Amino acid sequence: MATRRLGVGETLGALNAALGPGCTVWIKETRARHLRSRDFLAPHRALQARFDDGQVPEHLLHVLACLQGPGVAPVLRCAPTPAGLSLQLQRPAVFERVLSAVAAYATPASPALPGQRVLLHCPALRSSACALRLSQLRTVLVADHLARALRAHGVCVRLVPAVQDPHMLTFLQQLRVDWPAASERASSHTLRSHALEELISAHDGRTLSPGILGRLCLKELVEEQGRTAGYDPNLNNCLVTEDLLSVLAELQEALWHWPEDSHPGLAGAPDTGTDSCLVVHVVSCEEEFQQQKLDLLWQKLVDKAPLRQKHLICGPVKVTGAPGPLMTAPEYYNFRHAQVCKASALKHGGDLAQDPGWTEIFGVLSVATIKFEMLSTAPQSQGEWLLLFNNILPFPDLLSQTAMLDCTAPGLHITAHTEMMCKFLVQLSMDFSSYYNRVHILGVSTQHNGLGRAERYRVKTKEAEDETSRPLLFQEPRPHRFGQMFVRLQLLRAVREVLHTGLAMLGLPPLSHI
């Protein structure tokens, strides 16, 4: 029977449970100076709230020192300190458990509920590529990342709208955004008939502009939803057009008919249980008012409209170093691509942009720059235990958190943790860079003398891959490299596995050199 992987959440849960009922006490340390002596801390102030004198009874200290359970990391020692109750794990045992089952730490901590489905709607993709604003581009990247995170978590995801503009499809491929293309428009005949019935009763005799079928009053629906729902109180009349009905028809079609490979037992036939699906509209702050109208119109015109609709609002975008504030998305891509080419030319010399071998690399670097700029801000930190404790061990929990949508929260709006993966990867790269610059994985070799940093990295990475790809039984005996060297090689493999999985959540392939 396979040993269950260790988890930060499981360990924290067991630590808190060991102290008896009450509020959460323990925290996981992340800073290098604290991790020199402890991995978890129950702060003194929190202990005072739990125990009258702030002193943990002796029998509870013994329980904590002998803590066991599924997914719980083994404890080395637990002792009172001026900062509080300090606990350190059996680090060699944790290393052995984690590095012997690296693949298990590149999957979400908890699977999704069977049959859970999410319809992701990104209205920005109905515009043309040349007119796509940066705030709209952000919604596209957020929706793409969220779809990847949800699917990795086992959720059935359907993406709307299917893109019709061929230039938009080309641009999405350039951005490495995986989005469906349109085959044919959904029929809006039924919706049109229903809408016309509603429009007759709402008609006030005034002449309507060409292309507008009529007006519908949404005030009643806004009042029914209540102030807590989050709808704009200024919402009143909605001008109904053929294009608006086509949008609703596509949403309804997507909600009722899921692809055959979307989920066992749910494919093919129409699903009348629309309440089992969460609809998430990913929109920019400029598009929110119009999306609220569409949301309410769907409820008014369709009897079986989804019960759970949430709006994920993306804020405005400010591009660092941009020549102008009104750049379109393609102009933004070209701007970042030119910067990448210029930086590489300064680093390596020559015009590498004309080299076919570098074309793919420059494309990936440009997209990576855009995605990280759109989805994150860079943090800081550093250390072998830091790499494992701060980056590898918590990664399954991170995968679960990026796919977490709280559809039970009151109100119209919903939040998504799409920034977490970018922050995590930035942190991991900083931690690994610090570790790599300080630690010789295979020792200093004379054949590496005279090589630049990038070349040494490629040589050492190739050596590490060669070493870890062969069974230990068939590796030639090198007494001066045993023990610590093989642990470090396994650690590099674990870092690579986590890094590649994280990049895949952003639709980015790993590069062998830059």
N, C-alpha and C positions, 0 to 999 in steps of 0.2 A: 504493500500500500504506500503510495507516494506521500512524502512528508508535506504538510501544508506550508505554504510560503509564509514567511514572517511579515507582519504588517505593523505600521506605526499606529494606525487606528485601533487595532486589536490590543496592542501593548498599552496604549493610553487608557483604553476602556478597562482593561484588567487592573491597571494601577489605581484608577479612580474607584473601581468596585472594591478593591482590597481595603480601602479606608472607610468603607461603609456608605450608607445613603447620605446624599447631600449634593451640593453643587460641584462642578468640575474643579479639580485642584491642580493636576499635573500639567506641565507644558513641555514640549519638545525643544531642546536647545538647538540652535543653528549657528551661533557665532563660534569662531575658531578658538578664542580664548576660553570660552566656557566648555567647549568639547574636549579640552585637554584633561579635564577632571570629571566631567559628568555628561550624561546624555539626556536625562530628564530631571526636572526640578519641580518640587512642590513648594512654591514661595512661602516665606514665613508668614506673610499677612494672610494668605489663603488658609494656612494651617490654624492660625488664631481664630478664624471664623468657624472652623470645623471643630477644634478642640479648645477647651477653656483656656488653658495655659500655653497653647501653641505647640505642646509637646505630644508627639505621636507615641502611644503606648508601646511598650517593648514587644508585646506579642504581635502587634501589627507590623513592626519593623521586621520581625522574623518572617511573617507572611509575605511581605514585599520581597525580601531577599530570596525566598524560595518560590517566587511566582512562576506559574506554569499555565498552559492552556493553548488552545488552537490559535496559531498565528502570533503567539506571544514570544517576544525575544527573551532569551535567557539572561538572568540578572547576575552580575558579579558581586556588587555590594550596594548597600543602601545605608546612608548615615546622615545624621543631622549636621548642618553647617550653618554659619551665620546667615547665609542667603535663604536657607530653608532646608527641606529634606532633599538630599542629593542622591541620584541613582545612576549607576554606570552599568552598562551591559557587558556581557562576556563577548568582547569584540572578536576574538579569534573564532569563536563558535558562530557568531553572526556572519562573519566573512565566509566561513565554510558553507553555511546553509544557503546564503544568497548566491555566491559564485558557483555553486554546484547546480543551480537551477535558474540560470540567468533569464531564460525565455519567459519564465513565470512572472517576472517583474516588469515585463513589457506589455502586459495586458491589464485591463481595468480590474480594480479590486473586487467589484461586485457586478454580476451580470444584470442586464435589464430584465424587467418583468416580461414574461412571455406574452407576445401579441402587442406590445407597446408600439405605437406608431406616431410619427410626427410629420406633419405637412409643413415644409418650410417655404414660405412665399417671399420672394425678393422682387418687389415691383420695379426696381431700378433696371432690371434686365429687359424691360419692355422698351426702353429707349434705345437710340442708336449709339454705337460705340464712340463715334466722334463727338457726341454731345454728352457723354457720361461725365458727370461732375465727380470731384474727389470725394465728397461726402457720400455719393452713391456708390463709388468704387469701394469705399469702406464697408458698406452694407453687403456687397457681393463677397468680399473676402471673409467677413464675419459669418455669412451664411454658409460659405463653402467649408470653412474650418469647423463650424458647428455640426454640419452634416457628417464630416469625417469622424468627429469625436463621438457623435451619437451612434454611428454605424459600428465603430470600434467597440462600443458598449453593448452592441446587440440590438439596437433600436432599428425598426423599419422606418426609413426616411424617404419621403417623396419630395422632389424639388419642383417648384412652380415659380415663374412660367417657363414653358419650353421656349428656347430662344429661336426667333425667326430671322433676325438680321444676320446675314453671313459674316459681316464685318465684326459684329459682336462675338460670334462664335470663334473667329480667328483670334480676337483679342483675348478671350477667355482661355484659349489654348496657350497663348503666349504667357498668360499669368498662371498657367497650370491649375486652372479652376475647372473641375469636372462638373459640367452642367448639361442637362439634356437639350437636344435640338428639337424643334417643332416638326412634326410630320404633316399635321393638318390642324385646322382650327376647330375647337369644340363648338358644337351647335348651340346657339343661344335662342333657338326658336321657342322652347317652352318658357324660358325666363322672360322672353319678350312679351309673350301672350299674358303672362301673369302680371308683368309690369304695367302693361297697357290697361288692365283692369283696375289696378291701383291708381294709375295716373288719371283715369277718367273722374274718379271721385275726388281727386286732389286738384283737378283743373280749375283755375280761377278766371278763365276767360282771356287772360293776357296772351299776346302773340309771343311765341317762343322762337329763338334763333334757329337757323338751319342746323340740322344734325342733332338737335335736342328733342327727345321724345316727350319730355314733360318733367314736371317737378314732383318730388315726394317729400312729405314732411317727416322729419326724423326726430322732432322734438319729443314726441311721446316716448319713443324708445330710449332716448337719453334720460328722460325723467324716470322711466321704469328701472333703468340700470342703477340709478342712484348716484349720488355724488362720489361715493367711494370707488366706483368703477374706474374713474379717471378720464371719462370722455369730456371733451371740451364743451363747456356750457353754452358756447356760441353756436354749436351745431343746430341747424334748423332745417332749411330746405336743401335738397340734393337734386341737381340737374341730372337726369338720367339720359345717357347716350347709348348708342349701339356699341361703342368701344367699352363702355363700363359694363354693359351686359355680357360682352364677350369675355371680359376678365372674370366675372362671376361664374360664367359657364365653365371656364377652364378650371377654376378652383373647385367647383362642385364636381366636375368630372374626375379630377384628381383625387378628390375625397372619397368618391364612390368606387372607383376602379383602380386597384393597386396592381403593379406589375406581378407577373406570375412567380418571380423569384423573390418577391419582397418579404414573404414570411410563410412558412408551412401552414396550410389550413386556412389562410386568409386571402389567397390569391384568386384571380379570375372573376368570380361572381361579385355583383354589387354588394356593398356592405351597408346595411341600413343602420348599423350601430355607430352613427357619427359621433356619439358622445365618447367613444373609445379612442378617438383620435384628437391629438392636440394640434391646433393650427397656430403657427408662429409667423407673424408678419415682421420681416426684418427691414426696417425703413430708416431713412435719415430723419433728422429732426425737422427738416423742411417738408418732408413728405407725410409727416404724422397726421396732420389735420385731414388730408385727403384720404388717408388710409382708414381713419376712423369713420368717415362717411361710407366707404366701401364695406367696412365691417358691419355697420348698422343696416346698410342696404341689403346685404346678404341675409341678415336675420329677418328683414321685413318681407323679402320676396320669396324666400325658400323655406318651406315648412320644416325640412330636416336639415337646416343649417347647423354647423358644428356648435355645440354648447360651449366649447372651450376655445376661445380665440385670445391670443396674447400678442402684444406688440413689443418687439425688441428694438428700442430706439438707439441709433448710433449718432453720436455727437459730431460736431463739425471737425474738419481736418485742416491742420496748419502744416505746411510742408517746409521743413528746415532748408534754408538756402535757395528756395524757389525764386526764379526771376520775376514772377508775377503772381498775384493772388487768385487769378481766375483761370488757372490751368485746367484743361480737360484731362481725363484719365490717360488717354494715349500720349498726350504731351508730357504728363508726369512720368510715364514709363520711359519715354525717350530721354527725358532729363536725367533720370537715375541711371539709365543704360550708358549714357555718355559719360557720367561720372565714374562708373565702374571701368569703362574702357580707358579713361584717362588715368585712373589710379593704377591699373595694371601696366599701362605703358610706362609710367614713372617707375614702377617696381621692377619690371622685367626688361624694359627697353624695347623700342620698335613699335610698330603699329600692329598689335596683336588682333585688333578688331577685324583685320582682313584675313586672319589665319582661320581656316575652317575648323581646325582642332579646338579653337578657343570659343567658337560661336556659341556652342551649347553651354559652356561654363559661364560666359558673360550673361547669357539669358537667365540661367539659374540664379546667379548672384544678384542680378537686377530685381528679379521677382522676390528673392529673399529679403533684399533691402526694403522693398515696398511693403511686404507683408509684416515684417518686424516693425517698421515705422508706423504702420496703420494699426497694429494690434497690441503694441506693448511699449513699456518704458524700461530702461535698463537699470537693474539693481547692482549690488556689489557683495562680494564675500570671498573666502579661500578655503585646503588640505587633503593620505589615502582614506582615512575614516570619514572625512567630510564628503568625499566623492560618493561613498557608499551610503552614509547615514542621511545626507541631505539631498541626494539626487537619485540613487538607485532604489533604496528601500521605500521611499514615499511615492515612487512613480506610479504604481498601480492606483493609489488613492487619487493622484492628480488626474489620471485618465478618467476616473469616475466623476471627479468634480467638474471637468470640462464638459461632460455630457449631462450635467445635472440641470434640469429645468423645473423650477418650482411652480407647477401649474396650480397648486392649491392656494397660493397667496392671493389675497383679495385684490380686486382692482383689475384694470385692463392691461397694465404693463407687466413685462416679465424681464428678468435679467439673465444674462448668460456669462459664464466665466471664460470667454474666448481669449482674454489676455493672459491667462495663467500659463498656457503652453509656451508662449513667446518669452515671458519672464523666466520660466523654468529653463528653457534652452539657453538663454543668455547667461543665467546663473551657472548652469552646467559648463558652458564653454569657458567662463571665467575661472571656475574651480579647477577644471581640467588643465587649462593653460598654466595656471599657477603651479599645479602639481607637476605637470610635464617639464616645466622649466627648472624645477628644483630636484627632480628625482630621475636617476638613471635606471631605466627599466631593465636593460640587458647589460648594464655596465658600459664603461667607456671603451670603444674599440678604435684602434689606430686607423682602420679603414674609413672611419667617419671624419677624420681630421681634414680640415680644409673645405668641408662642405658647408653650405649656408644652412640657416635654420630650417627653411622649407625642405631642402634636400635631405637633411638629417631626419626630419620628421617622416618623410616618405620611406627612407631606408629602415628606420626603426619600426614603423608601422608594418612594413612588409615582413621584417623579421618576426615581429609579434604574431602576425597572421600565420606565418609558416610554423612557428612554435606551437600555437594553440590549435592549429588544424590537424596536427599529428597526435595520435594516442600517446599518452605519457609512457606506456610500456615500450614504445619503439623510438623514443627520443634518446639520442646518444648521451651517455653520462657526462655531465659537466658539473662537478661538485661545487665549483665556485658560483654556480647559477641556480642551484636547487633552492627549494623552500620559498624564500621571499620573492625570487624572480617569477616563479610560476604563479604565485598569488597575484602579483602585479599584472602578469599577462592576462589572467582571468578577469582582473578588475578592468583592464582595457577592453576586453571583449564585452563585459557588462556595460561599460560606458558607451561603447559603439552601438550595442543593441538598443539601449535607451535613446540615444541620440537619433538613430535612424528611425525609430518608432515615432519620436516626437516630430521629426521633420516630415514624416509621412502624414501626420495629422494636419500639417500645413500645406500638403501637396507639393513638397520639395524633395527632390532626390539628393542623396549624399554625393559630394564631389571628392574625387581622389586627390585633387590639388587645385589651388587657386592662384 
